[in-house]
Amino acid sequence: MLRRLAGALAITMAATSLVIAIPSAANASSTTVTMESSRKQLIRTKIHWGRCKDTCRIRVRIKNISSKRLYDVNLRAKLRVNGRYMGLCRDHVGQIRPRGVRWASCTVRGSKLNRLWDRYLNGQIRWDTRVNTVVHYEWYG
């Protein structure tokens, strides 16, 4: 592999963030708190929520804050509702040019999510959603 790179050094990084969203029953918007990992990263992420009932759509804005082109960017998002693991979704983003922005989105759906939403509508439980996102990328230095 190093012969193909012709002297370039490939570095793989992963940026993680945790987003907590507490949607209200009457409103589809959510309050969002983001915590980034302590390592220096080449990207910044911001998570936006779509509809989250029996299926949850997660949209992530990925911004390259460096002057390097990022290759092979991938998103992985784990959804938790009330501390229970509901599912995982993935998306391949591709390349991001220097100072560029790309959007990634994926959908988590399942019968567990549907059952919890029904219990929430009946007033039996709260609906606190949390998403852990990991964005993997490579750059050549």
Sequence and secondary structure as in RCSB ss.txt:
>XXXX:A:sequence
MLRRLAGALAITMAATSLVIAIPSAANASSTTVTMESSRKQLIRTKIHWGRCKDTCRIRVRIKNISSKRLYDVNL
RAKLRVNGRYMGLCRDHVGQIRPRGVRWASCTVRGSKLNRLWDRYLNGQIRWDTRVNTVVHYEWYG
>XXXX:A:secstr
 HHHHTT  EEEEEEEEEEEE   SS S   EEEEE SS  SEEEEEEEEEESSEEEEEEEEEE SSS EEEEEE
EEEEEETTEEEEEEEEEEEEE TT EEEEEEEEE HHHHHHHHHHHTTSS   EEEEEEEEEEEE 
